[in-house]
Amino acid sequence: MDLSRASDLTNVTLILFPLLLAVWLLWTFLKVDQEKAIDFTVEAPEQCAPGWNGKTLDEPTIKVPGSFTIQCYAPATAQSLGFVNPTTPDGIDRTIAKAAEAQVQWAKSSFVQRRRLLRTLLKFVLDNQESIARAACLDSGKTRVDAVFGEVLVTAGKLKWTIDHGEKALRTEVRPRNFLMFYKHNEVRYEPLGVVGACVSWK
């Protein structure tokens, strides 16, 4: 009787183990990583192409006579980078309104969704670091080393830290209370502020 039961148990194990292994392998290979970065492309400006050589300005200045247009140029070489039309006050208001509308949905997003966006941005920065460094050099006059360390690595480092620690850093915190306030409950909650504008000087 005991031998029969042992034999039945062995048979069940021999059937069940491969079946469970097959299910686990199938799940492992077919599961979708909800935080996987999404590939996207943004065409780099022609000025960021290797070997680009723009017209050198005789007297570089950001002002274009008789116009509100801004002349952009590389401060290290005085090469013209093109022109930019300043945004009007109405244009700024429209941009803020669109951002405020989008932020309502963003405030409801999960940390999984937020990490996915940050991973997507990190992947883009790392995949396009050459163009980003070249743009920083042209726009600011930085050396290549300064551009890589000051723009690419700093941005990648901050994105990686937020991916790894952002959810924990933004968790609700319980704060201690004293004996006389034993009936109180103290918490610190981190809530989205909405659209925030900042005027930041470069230097």
C-alpha positions as CSV (number, residue, x, y, z in Angstrom):
1,M,0.0,0.0,0.0
2,D,2.8,2.4,0.9
3,L,4.7,1.5,-2.2
4,S,1.6,2.2,-4.3
5,R,1.2,5.7,-2.8
6,A,4.9,6.5,-3.3
7,S,4.6,5.4,-6.9
8,D,1.5,7.6,-7.5
9,L,3.3,10.6,-5.8
10,T,6.3,10.1,-8.0
11,N,4.1,9.9,-11.2
12,V,2.3,13.1,-10.2
13,T,5.6,14.8,-9.5
14,L,7.0,13.7,-12.8
15,I,4.0,15.2,-14.6
16,L,3.5,18.3,-12.5
17,F,7.1,19.5,-12.3
18,P,7.7,19.8,-16.1
19,L,4.2,21.4,-16.5
20,L,5.0,24.0,-13.9
21,L,8.4,24.6,-15.4
22,A,6.9,25.1,-18.8
23,V,4.3,27.6,-17.4
24,W,7.1,29.5,-15.6
25,L,9.3,29.7,-18.7
26,L,6.3,30.8,-20.8
27,W,5.4,33.5,-18.3
28,T,9.0,34.7,-18.1
29,F,9.5,35.1,-21.9
30,L,6.0,36.5,-22.6
31,K,5.5,38.9,-19.7
32,V,5.4,42.5,-20.6
33,D,7.8,44.9,-18.8
34,Q,5.5,47.8,-17.9
35,E,8.5,50.0,-17.1
36,K,10.4,49.3,-20.3
37,A,11.7,52.4,-22.1
38,I,9.8,53.4,-25.3
39,D,11.9,54.1,-28.3
40,F,11.3,57.5,-29.9
41,T,13.3,59.8,-32.1
42,V,13.8,63.6,-32.4
43,E,15.7,64.8,-35.4
44,A,18.8,66.7,-34.3
45,P,19.3,70.1,-35.8
46,E,21.6,70.2,-38.8
47,Q,24.1,72.2,-36.8
48,C,24.7,69.1,-34.6
49,A,25.8,66.9,-37.6
50,P,29.5,66.0,-37.5
51,G,31.5,68.3,-39.7
52,W,28.9,71.0,-39.8
53,N,30.5,74.4,-40.6
54,G,28.3,77.5,-40.3
55,K,28.8,81.1,-41.5
56,T,31.1,83.1,-39.2
57,L,29.6,86.4,-38.1
58,D,31.8,89.5,-38.3
59,E,30.2,91.2,-35.3
60,P,28.2,88.5,-33.4
61,T,25.2,89.8,-31.5
62,I,21.9,88.4,-30.5
63,K,20.0,91.5,-31.8
64,V,18.8,91.7,-35.3
65,P,18.4,95.4,-36.4
66,G,14.7,96.4,-36.9
67,S,13.4,93.0,-35.6
68,F,12.5,91.1,-32.4
69,T,14.1,88.0,-33.9
70,I,17.1,86.6,-31.9
71,Q,20.3,85.7,-33.7
72,C,21.8,82.6,-32.2
73,Y,25.5,82.0,-32.6
74,A,28.3,79.8,-31.2
75,P,30.2,82.0,-28.7
76,A,33.4,80.0,-29.1
77,T,33.5,80.4,-32.9
78,A,31.0,83.2,-33.8
79,Q,29.3,80.8,-36.2
80,S,25.6,81.5,-36.9
81,L,23.3,78.9,-35.6
82,G,20.1,80.4,-36.9
83,F,17.3,82.6,-35.7
84,V,14.6,82.3,-33.1
85,N,11.4,84.3,-32.9
86,P,10.6,85.1,-29.2
87,T,7.3,83.8,-27.8
88,T,4.6,86.3,-27.4
89,P,2.8,86.8,-24.0
90,D,-0.3,85.1,-25.6
91,G,1.9,82.2,-26.7
92,I,3.3,81.8,-23.1
93,D,-0.3,81.8,-21.7
94,R,-1.3,79.1,-24.2
95,T,1.7,77.0,-23.3
96,I,1.0,77.3,-19.6
97,A,-2.7,76.4,-20.1
98,K,-1.8,73.3,-22.1
99,A,0.8,72.3,-19.5
100,A,-1.8,72.8,-16.7
101,E,-4.3,70.6,-18.6
102,A,-1.8,67.8,-19.1
103,Q,-0.6,68.0,-15.5
104,V,-4.1,67.1,-14.2
105,Q,-3.7,63.7,-15.9
106,W,0.0,63.4,-14.9
107,A,-0.9,63.9,-11.2
108,K,-3.0,60.7,-11.4
109,S,-0.2,58.6,-13.0
110,S,1.3,55.7,-11.1
111,F,5.0,55.4,-10.2
112,V,5.2,52.6,-12.7
113,Q,4.1,55.0,-15.5
114,R,6.4,57.7,-14.2
115,R,9.4,55.4,-14.1
116,R,8.7,54.3,-17.6
117,L,8.7,57.9,-18.8
118,L,12.0,58.5,-16.9
119,R,13.6,55.4,-18.4
120,T,12.5,56.5,-21.8
121,L,14.2,59.9,-21.3
122,L,17.3,58.2,-19.9
123,K,17.5,55.9,-22.9
124,F,17.1,58.9,-25.3
125,V,19.9,60.9,-23.5
126,L,22.3,58.0,-23.6
127,D,21.4,57.0,-27.2
128,N,21.9,60.7,-28.3
129,Q,24.7,61.9,-26.1
130,E,26.9,62.8,-29.0
131,S,24.3,65.2,-30.5
132,I,23.4,66.6,-27.1
133,A,27.1,67.3,-26.3
134,R,27.6,68.9,-29.7
135,A,24.6,71.1,-29.2
136,A,25.8,72.1,-25.7
137,C,29.2,73.0,-27.1
138,L,27.8,75.1,-29.9
139,D,25.2,76.9,-27.8
140,S,27.3,77.7,-24.7
141,G,30.9,77.6,-25.9
142,K,31.7,74.7,-23.5
143,T,34.4,72.2,-24.2
144,R,33.4,68.6,-25.2
145,V,34.5,67.4,-21.7
146,D,32.4,70.0,-20.0
147,A,29.4,69.2,-22.1
148,V,29.6,65.5,-21.4
149,F,30.1,65.9,-17.7
150,G,27.9,68.9,-17.2
151,E,25.0,68.0,-19.4
152,V,24.9,64.3,-20.3
153,L,26.2,62.7,-17.2
154,V,24.5,65.1,-14.8
155,T,21.1,64.5,-16.5
156,A,21.6,60.8,-16.7
157,G,22.6,60.6,-13.1
158,K,19.5,62.6,-11.9
159,L,17.2,60.5,-14.0
160,K,18.8,57.2,-12.7
161,W,18.5,58.4,-9.1
162,T,14.9,59.3,-9.5
163,I,14.1,56.0,-11.2
164,D,15.7,54.1,-8.3
165,H,14.7,56.2,-5.4
166,G,11.8,58.6,-6.4
167,E,8.9,56.5,-5.2
168,K,10.5,55.9,-1.8
169,A,11.5,59.6,-1.5
170,L,7.9,60.7,-2.2
171,R,6.2,58.3,0.2
172,T,4.0,59.7,2.9
173,E,6.1,60.1,6.1
174,V,4.7,59.7,9.6
175,R,6.2,62.1,12.1
176,P,6.5,61.5,15.8
177,R,4.3,63.3,18.3
178,N,4.7,64.1,22.0
179,F,2.8,62.6,24.9
180,L,0.3,65.5,25.2
181,M,-0.6,65.1,21.6
182,F,-1.0,61.3,21.7
183,Y,-4.4,61.7,20.0
184,K,-3.0,63.4,17.0
185,H,-1.5,61.8,13.8
186,N,1.3,63.7,12.0
187,E,2.0,63.0,8.3
188,V,4.0,64.7,5.6
189,R,2.4,64.2,2.2
190,Y,4.0,65.1,-1.2
191,E,1.5,66.3,-3.6
192,P,2.0,67.7,-7.2
193,L,2.0,71.5,-7.3
194,G,0.9,71.8,-10.9
195,V,2.6,74.0,-13.4
196,V,5.6,75.9,-11.9
197,G,7.5,78.6,-13.8
198,A,11.0,79.6,-13.0
199,C,13.2,82.3,-14.4
200,V,16.7,80.9,-14.1
201,S,19.9,82.7,-15.0
202,W,22.6,80.7,-16.9
203,K,25.5,82.1,-15.0
